[in-house]
Amino acid sequence: MKRLGLGRAIAVVVAIALGGCTNLDAVKDFANAAGGIAQYDALVVDYVAFPARQKRC
């Protein structure tokens, strides 16, 4: 039982050590793109409301 806990502890230490070596440029690019798309909120709202505006009473 103690050996399983030691294995998990080693796995956590290795994951933390390797996590510091990752390249986060792709994550930054995605965040920038998502932030740019957020400004088009009004366009999405108008697109969703379009069928209701075109509906004849």
PyMOL Python script that loads the backbone (N, CA, C, O; Angstrom):
from pymol import cmd

cmd.read_pdbstr("""\
ATOM      1  N   MET A   1       0.821  -1.186   0.000  1.00  0.00           N
ATOM      2  CA  MET A   1       0.000   0.000   0.000  1.00  0.00           C
ATOM      3  C   MET A   1       0.869   1.255   0.000  1.00  0.00           C
ATOM      4  O   MET A   1       0.582   2.211  -0.720  1.00  0.00           O
ATOM      5  N   LYS A   2       1.920   1.252   0.800  1.00  0.00           N
ATOM      6  CA  LYS A   2       2.801   2.417   0.824  1.00  0.00           C
ATOM      7  C   LYS A   2       3.528   2.568  -0.498  1.00  0.00           C
ATOM      8  O   LYS A   2       3.838   3.686  -0.909  1.00  0.00           O
ATOM      9  N   ARG A   3       3.800   1.474  -1.163  1.00  0.00           N
ATOM     10  CA  ARG A   3       4.500   1.545  -2.441  1.00  0.00           C
ATOM     11  C   ARG A   3       3.641   2.237  -3.496  1.00  0.00           C
ATOM     12  O   ARG A   3       4.158   2.983  -4.327  1.00  0.00           O
ATOM     13  N   LEU A   4       2.344   1.993  -3.463  1.00  0.00           N
ATOM     14  CA  LEU A   4       1.438   2.660  -4.408  1.00  0.00           C
ATOM     15  C   LEU A   4       1.452   4.170  -4.183  1.00  0.00           C
ATOM     16  O   LEU A   4       1.444   4.938  -5.145  1.00  0.00           O
ATOM     17  N   GLY A   5       1.473   4.598  -2.929  1.00  0.00           N
ATOM     18  CA  GLY A   5       1.541   6.023  -2.626  1.00  0.00           C
ATOM     19  C   GLY A   5       2.842   6.641  -3.096  1.00  0.00           C
ATOM     20  O   GLY A   5       2.860   7.775  -3.576  1.00  0.00           O
ATOM     21  N   LEU A   6       3.922   5.905  -2.961  1.00  0.00           N
ATOM     22  CA  LEU A   6       5.220   6.381  -3.427  1.00  0.00           C
ATOM     23  C   LEU A   6       5.229   6.511  -4.944  1.00  0.00           C
ATOM     24  O   LEU A   6       5.793   7.461  -5.487  1.00  0.00           O
ATOM     25  N   GLY A   7       4.604   5.554  -5.626  1.00  0.00           N
ATOM     26  CA  GLY A   7       4.524   5.613  -7.086  1.00  0.00           C
ATOM     27  C   GLY A   7       3.749   6.823  -7.566  1.00  0.00           C
ATOM     28  O   GLY A   7       4.129   7.480  -8.535  1.00  0.00           O
ATOM     29  N   ARG A   8       2.660   7.106  -6.876  1.00  0.00           N
ATOM     30  CA  ARG A   8       1.868   8.295  -7.246  1.00  0.00           C
ATOM     31  C   ARG A   8       2.659   9.568  -6.993  1.00  0.00           C
ATOM     32  O   ARG A   8       2.613  10.506  -7.789  1.00  0.00           O
ATOM     33  N   ALA A   9       3.381   9.597  -5.888  1.00  0.00           N
ATOM     34  CA  ALA A   9       4.190  10.777  -5.568  1.00  0.00           C
ATOM     35  C   ALA A   9       5.263  10.989  -6.633  1.00  0.00           C
ATOM     36  O   ALA A   9       5.504  12.118  -7.058  1.00  0.00           O
ATOM     37  N   ILE A  10       5.900   9.915  -7.057  1.00  0.00           N
ATOM     38  CA  ILE A  10       6.920  10.016  -8.108  1.00  0.00           C
ATOM     39  C   ILE A  10       6.289  10.498  -9.410  1.00  0.00           C
ATOM     40  O   ILE A  10       6.865  11.328 -10.114  1.00  0.00           O
ATOM     41  N   ALA A  11       5.097   9.973  -9.732  1.00  0.00           N
ATOM     42  CA  ALA A  11       4.414  10.378 -10.964  1.00  0.00           C
ATOM     43  C   ALA A  11       4.071  11.869 -10.931  1.00  0.00           C
ATOM     44  O   ALA A  11       4.191  12.557 -11.945  1.00  0.00           O
ATOM     45  N   VAL A  12       3.653  12.355  -9.790  1.00  0.00           N
ATOM     46  CA  VAL A  12       3.323  13.777  -9.663  1.00  0.00           C
ATOM     47  C   VAL A  12       4.566  14.638  -9.830  1.00  0.00           C
ATOM     48  O   VAL A  12       4.527  15.662 -10.511  1.00  0.00           O
ATOM     49  N   VAL A  13       5.663  14.229  -9.213  1.00  0.00           N
ATOM     50  CA  VAL A  13       6.912  14.989  -9.321  1.00  0.00           C
ATOM     51  C   VAL A  13       7.391  15.016 -10.763  1.00  0.00           C
ATOM     52  O   VAL A  13       7.822  16.060 -11.252  1.00  0.00           O
ATOM     53  N   VAL A  14       7.320  13.887 -11.447  1.00  0.00           N
ATOM     54  CA  VAL A  14       7.751  13.822 -12.852  1.00  0.00           C
ATOM     55  C   VAL A  14       6.833  14.689 -13.720  1.00  0.00           C
ATOM     56  O   VAL A  14       7.314  15.394 -14.607  1.00  0.00           O
ATOM     57  N   ALA A  15       5.524  14.646 -13.476  1.00  0.00           N
ATOM     58  CA  ALA A  15       4.592  15.456 -14.265  1.00  0.00           C
ATOM     59  C   ALA A  15       4.859  16.945 -14.074  1.00  0.00           C
ATOM     60  O   ALA A  15       4.813  17.716 -15.033  1.00  0.00           O
ATOM     61  N   ILE A  16       5.136  17.345 -12.850  1.00  0.00           N
ATOM     62  CA  ILE A  16       5.435  18.757 -12.587  1.00  0.00           C
ATOM     63  C   ILE A  16       6.740  19.163 -13.259  1.00  0.00           C
ATOM     64  O   ILE A  16       6.846  20.254 -13.819  1.00  0.00           O
ATOM     65  N   ALA A  17       7.722  18.288 -13.199  1.00  0.00           N
ATOM     66  CA  ALA A  17       9.017  18.599 -13.811  1.00  0.00           C
ATOM     67  C   ALA A  17       8.895  18.716 -15.323  1.00  0.00           C
ATOM     68  O   ALA A  17       9.483  19.614 -15.927  1.00  0.00           O
ATOM     69  N   LEU A  18       8.144  17.824 -15.931  1.00  0.00           N
ATOM     70  CA  LEU A  18       7.983  17.870 -17.385  1.00  0.00           C
ATOM     71  C   LEU A  18       7.038  18.989 -17.808  1.00  0.00           C
ATOM     72  O   LEU A  18       7.160  19.514 -18.915  1.00  0.00           O
ATOM     73  N   GLY A  19       6.116  19.353 -16.955  1.00  0.00           N
ATOM     74  CA  GLY A  19       5.175  20.420 -17.280  1.00  0.00           C
ATOM     75  C   GLY A  19       5.865  21.758 -17.464  1.00  0.00           C
ATOM     76  O   GLY A  19       5.385  22.599 -18.224  1.00  0.00           O
ATOM     77  N   GLY A  20       6.962  21.966 -16.797  1.00  0.00           N
ATOM     78  CA  GLY A  20       7.695  23.208 -16.942  1.00  0.00           C
ATOM     79  C   GLY A  20       8.435  23.314 -18.261  1.00  0.00           C
ATOM     80  O   GLY A  20       8.915  24.391 -18.614  1.00  0.00           O
ATOM     81  N   CYS A  21       8.536  22.227 -18.989  1.00  0.00           N
ATOM     82  CA  CYS A  21       9.285  22.203 -20.239  1.00  0.00           C
ATOM     83  C   CYS A  21       8.391  22.322 -21.466  1.00  0.00           C
ATOM     84  O   CYS A  21       8.883  22.213 -22.590  1.00  0.00           O
ATOM     85  N   THR A  22       7.115  22.538 -21.286  1.00  0.00           N
ATOM     86  CA  THR A  22       6.212  22.581 -22.428  1.00  0.00           C
ATOM     87  C   THR A  22       6.229  23.946 -23.084  1.00  0.00           C
ATOM     88  O   THR A  22       6.546  24.956 -22.455  1.00  0.00           O
ATOM     89  N   ASN A  23       5.884  23.956 -24.354  1.00  0.00           N
ATOM     90  CA  ASN A  23       5.805  25.185 -25.126  1.00  0.00           C
ATOM     91  C   ASN A  23       4.343  25.611 -25.174  1.00  0.00           C
ATOM     92  O   ASN A  23       3.511  24.889 -25.723  1.00  0.00           O
ATOM     93  N   LEU A  24       4.024  26.747 -24.622  1.00  0.00           N
ATOM     94  CA  LEU A  24       2.644  27.197 -24.537  1.00  0.00           C
ATOM     95  C   LEU A  24       2.280  28.211 -25.615  1.00  0.00           C
ATOM     96  O   LEU A  24       1.282  28.918 -25.478  1.00  0.00           O
ATOM     97  N   ASP A  25       3.058  28.294 -26.666  1.00  0.00           N
ATOM     98  CA  ASP A  25       2.758  29.246 -27.740  1.00  0.00           C
ATOM     99  C   ASP A  25       1.425  28.937 -28.407  1.00  0.00           C
ATOM    100  O   ASP A  25       0.673  29.854 -28.738  1.00  0.00           O
ATOM    101  N   ALA A  26       1.120  27.652 -28.608  1.00  0.00           N
ATOM    102  CA  ALA A  26      -0.156  27.279 -29.230  1.00  0.00           C
ATOM    103  C   ALA A  26      -1.324  27.679 -28.344  1.00  0.00           C
ATOM    104  O   ALA A  26      -2.361  28.113 -28.846  1.00  0.00           O
ATOM    105  N   VAL A  27      -1.170  27.539 -27.053  1.00  0.00           N
ATOM    106  CA  VAL A  27      -2.227  27.939 -26.124  1.00  0.00           C
ATOM    107  C   VAL A  27      -2.412  29.452 -26.164  1.00  0.00           C
ATOM    108  O   VAL A  27      -3.543  29.939 -26.149  1.00  0.00           O
ATOM    109  N   LYS A  28      -1.323  30.190 -26.215  1.00  0.00           N
ATOM    110  CA  LYS A  28      -1.410  31.650 -26.302  1.00  0.00           C
ATOM    111  C   LYS A  28      -2.079  32.078 -27.603  1.00  0.00           C
ATOM    112  O   LYS A  28      -2.895  33.000 -27.602  1.00  0.00           O
ATOM    113  N   ASP A  29      -1.744  31.418 -28.715  1.00  0.00           N
ATOM    114  CA  ASP A  29      -2.362  31.746 -30.003  1.00  0.00           C
ATOM    115  C   ASP A  29      -3.865  31.500 -29.967  1.00  0.00           C
ATOM    116  O   ASP A  29      -4.648  32.313 -30.459  1.00  0.00           O
ATOM    117  N   PHE A  30      -4.264  30.368 -29.378  1.00  0.00           N
ATOM    118  CA  PHE A  30      -5.692  30.065 -29.276  1.00  0.00           C
ATOM    119  C   PHE A  30      -6.407  31.102 -28.410  1.00  0.00           C
ATOM    120  O   PHE A  30      -7.504  31.548 -28.748  1.00  0.00           O
ATOM    121  N   ALA A  31      -5.792  31.480 -27.305  1.00  0.00           N
ATOM    122  CA  ALA A  31      -6.404  32.471 -26.424  1.00  0.00           C
ATOM    123  C   ALA A  31      -6.566  33.812 -27.137  1.00  0.00           C
ATOM    124  O   ALA A  31      -7.584  34.485 -26.974  1.00  0.00           O
ATOM    125  N   ASN A  32      -5.581  34.193 -27.913  1.00  0.00           N
ATOM    126  CA  ASN A  32      -5.674  35.450 -28.664  1.00  0.00           C
ATOM    127  C   ASN A  32      -6.787  35.384 -29.710  1.00  0.00           C
ATOM    128  O   ASN A  32      -7.534  36.346 -29.888  1.00  0.00           O
ATOM    129  N   ALA A  33      -6.895  34.246 -30.402  1.00  0.00           N
ATOM    130  CA  ALA A  33      -7.945  34.090 -31.409  1.00  0.00           C
ATOM    131  C   ALA A  33      -9.320  34.094 -30.757  1.00  0.00           C
ATOM    132  O   ALA A  33     -10.249  34.717 -31.271  1.00  0.00           O
ATOM    133  N   ALA A  34      -9.455  33.406 -29.637  1.00  0.00           N
ATOM    134  CA  ALA A  34     -10.742  33.364 -28.944  1.00  0.00           C
ATOM    135  C   ALA A  34     -11.126  34.749 -28.438  1.00  0.00           C
ATOM    136  O   ALA A  34     -12.300  35.117 -28.466  1.00  0.00           O
ATOM    137  N   GLY A  35     -10.166  35.498 -27.986  1.00  0.00           N
ATOM    138  CA  GLY A  35     -10.446  36.857 -27.545  1.00  0.00           C
ATOM    139  C   GLY A  35     -10.881  37.749 -28.692  1.00  0.00           C
ATOM    140  O   GLY A  35     -11.730  38.623 -28.514  1.00  0.00           O
ATOM    141  N   GLY A  36     -10.311  37.538 -29.860  1.00  0.00           N
ATOM    142  CA  GLY A  36     -10.706  38.318 -31.030  1.00  0.00           C
ATOM    143  C   GLY A  36     -12.099  37.975 -31.509  1.00  0.00           C
ATOM    144  O   GLY A  36     -12.826  38.847 -31.985  1.00  0.00           O
ATOM    145  N   ILE A  37     -12.478  36.721 -31.388  1.00  0.00           N
ATOM    146  CA  ILE A  37     -13.806  36.292 -31.823  1.00  0.00           C
ATOM    147  C   ILE A  37     -14.878  36.810 -30.875  1.00  0.00           C
ATOM    148  O   ILE A  37     -16.012  37.039 -31.295  1.00  0.00           O
ATOM    149  N   ALA A  38     -14.545  36.994 -29.625  1.00  0.00           N
ATOM    150  CA  ALA A  38     -15.523  37.436 -28.634  1.00  0.00           C
ATOM    151  C   ALA A  38     -16.104  38.801 -28.960  1.00  0.00           C
ATOM    152  O   ALA A  38     -17.203  39.121 -28.507  1.00  0.00           O
ATOM    153  N   GLN A  39     -15.400  39.606 -29.728  1.00  0.00           N
ATOM    154  CA  GLN A  39     -15.907  40.931 -30.066  1.00  0.00           C
ATOM    155  C   GLN A  39     -17.047  40.876 -31.074  1.00  0.00           C
ATOM    156  O   GLN A  39     -17.718  41.885 -31.292  1.00  0.00           O
ATOM    157  N   TYR A  40     -17.283  39.725 -31.693  1.00  0.00           N
ATOM    158  CA  TYR A  40     -18.352  39.585 -32.678  1.00  0.00           C
ATOM    159  C   TYR A  40     -19.637  39.055 -32.055  1.00  0.00           C
ATOM    160  O   TYR A  40     -20.440  38.428 -32.745  1.00  0.00           O
ATOM    161  N   ASP A  41     -19.841  39.291 -30.780  1.00  0.00           N
ATOM    162  CA  ASP A  41     -21.015  38.806 -30.063  1.00  0.00           C
ATOM    163  C   ASP A  41     -22.305  39.340 -30.677  1.00  0.00           C
ATOM    164  O   ASP A  41     -23.275  38.595 -30.817  1.00  0.00           O
ATOM    165  N   ALA A  42     -22.330  40.604 -31.039  1.00  0.00           N
ATOM    166  CA  ALA A  42     -23.534  41.199 -31.619  1.00  0.00           C
ATOM    167  C   ALA A  42     -23.876  40.542 -32.952  1.00  0.00           C
ATOM    168  O   ALA A  42     -25.054  40.379 -33.271  1.00  0.00           O
ATOM    169  N   LEU A  43     -22.886  40.169 -33.722  1.00  0.00           N
ATOM    170  CA  LEU A  43     -23.121  39.496 -34.992  1.00  0.00           C
ATOM    171  C   LEU A  43     -23.814  38.161 -34.780  1.00  0.00           C
ATOM    172  O   LEU A  43     -24.732  37.813 -35.522  1.00  0.00           O
ATOM    173  N   VAL A  44     -23.386  37.415 -33.781  1.00  0.00           N
ATOM    174  CA  VAL A  44     -24.002  36.124 -33.483  1.00  0.00           C
ATOM    175  C   VAL A  44     -25.445  36.313 -33.030  1.00  0.00           C
ATOM    176  O   VAL A  44     -26.327  35.565 -33.452  1.00  0.00           O
ATOM    177  N   VAL A  45     -25.693  37.293 -32.185  1.00  0.00           N
ATOM    178  CA  VAL A  45     -27.050  37.561 -31.706  1.00  0.00           C
ATOM    179  C   VAL A  45     -27.959  37.937 -32.873  1.00  0.00           C
ATOM    180  O   VAL A  45     -29.092  37.461 -32.946  1.00  0.00           O
ATOM    181  N   ASP A  46     -27.484  38.778 -33.780  1.00  0.00           N
ATOM    182  CA  ASP A  46     -28.270  39.153 -34.950  1.00  0.00           C
ATOM    183  C   ASP A  46     -28.530  37.953 -35.854  1.00  0.00           C
ATOM    184  O   ASP A  46     -29.624  37.825 -36.403  1.00  0.00           O
ATOM    185  N   TYR A  47     -27.558  37.081 -36.016  1.00  0.00           N
ATOM    186  CA  TYR A  47     -27.714  35.892 -36.854  1.00  0.00           C
ATOM    187  C   TYR A  47     -28.791  34.973 -36.287  1.00  0.00           C
ATOM    188  O   TYR A  47     -29.611  34.438 -37.033  1.00  0.00           O
ATOM    189  N   VAL A  48     -28.789  34.791 -34.978  1.00  0.00           N
ATOM    190  CA  VAL A  48     -29.776  33.916 -34.345  1.00  0.00           C
ATOM    191  C   VAL A  48     -31.173  34.525 -34.440  1.00  0.00           C
ATOM    192  O   VAL A  48     -32.152  33.797 -34.603  1.00  0.00           O
ATOM    193  N   ALA A  49     -31.273  35.827 -34.343  1.00  0.00           N
ATOM    194  CA  ALA A  49     -32.577  36.492 -34.371  1.00  0.00           C
ATOM    195  C   ALA A  49     -33.112  36.703 -35.786  1.00  0.00           C
ATOM    196  O   ALA A  49     -34.272  37.086 -35.937  1.00  0.00           O
ATOM    197  N   PHE A  50     -32.330  36.473 -36.803  1.00  0.00           N
ATOM    198  CA  PHE A  50     -32.730  36.750 -38.183  1.00  0.00           C
ATOM    199  C   PHE A  50     -34.013  36.029 -38.599  1.00  0.00           C
ATOM    200  O   PHE A  50     -34.897  36.676 -39.161  1.00  0.00           O
ATOM    201  N   PRO A  51     -34.163  34.727 -38.355  1.00  0.00           N
ATOM    202  CA  PRO A  51     -35.404  34.067 -38.778  1.00  0.00           C
ATOM    203  C   PRO A  51     -36.651  34.687 -38.126  1.00  0.00           C
ATOM    204  O   PRO A  51     -37.697  34.780 -38.769  1.00  0.00           O
ATOM    205  N   ALA A  52     -36.554  35.096 -36.897  1.00  0.00           N
ATOM    206  CA  ALA A  52     -37.713  35.717 -36.234  1.00  0.00           C
ATOM    207  C   ALA A  52     -38.056  37.053 -36.874  1.00  0.00           C
ATOM    208  O   ALA A  52     -39.230  37.409 -36.975  1.00  0.00           O
ATOM    209  N   ARG A  53     -37.042  37.795 -37.307  1.00  0.00           N
ATOM    210  CA  ARG A  53     -37.300  39.083 -37.969  1.00  0.00           C
ATOM    211  C   ARG A  53     -37.918  38.888 -39.345  1.00  0.00           C
ATOM    212  O   ARG A  53     -38.703  39.727 -39.788  1.00  0.00           O
ATOM    213  N   GLN A  54     -37.587  37.816 -40.023  1.00  0.00           N
ATOM    214  CA  GLN A  54     -38.104  37.572 -41.365  1.00  0.00           C
ATOM    215  C   GLN A  54     -39.476  36.894 -41.352  1.00  0.00           C
ATOM    216  O   GLN A  54     -40.141  36.834 -42.386  1.00  0.00           O
ATOM    217  N   LYS A  55     -39.895  36.395 -40.222  1.00  0.00           N
ATOM    218  CA  LYS A  55     -41.168  35.692 -40.101  1.00  0.00           C
ATOM    219  C   LYS A  55     -42.322  36.665 -40.305  1.00  0.00           C
ATOM    220  O   LYS A  55     -42.335  37.755 -39.733  1.00  0.00           O
ATOM    221  N   ARG A  56     -43.282  36.265 -41.118  1.00  0.00           N
ATOM    222  CA  ARG A  56     -44.464  37.110 -41.355  1.00  0.00           C
ATOM    223  C   ARG A  56     -45.561  36.717 -40.388  1.00  0.00           C
ATOM    224  O   ARG A  56     -45.783  35.536 -40.120  1.00  0.00           O
ATOM    225  N   CYS A  57     -46.230  37.707 -39.878  1.00  0.00           N
ATOM    226  CA  CYS A  57     -47.314  37.451 -38.905  1.00  0.00           C
ATOM    227  C   CYS A  57     -48.581  37.045 -39.581  1.00  0.00           C
ATOM    228  O   CYS A  57     -49.584  36.795 -38.913  1.00  0.00           O
TER     229      CYS A  57
END
""", "prot")
cmd.dss("prot")
cmd.show_as("cartoon", "prot")
cmd.util.cbc("prot")
cmd.orient("prot")
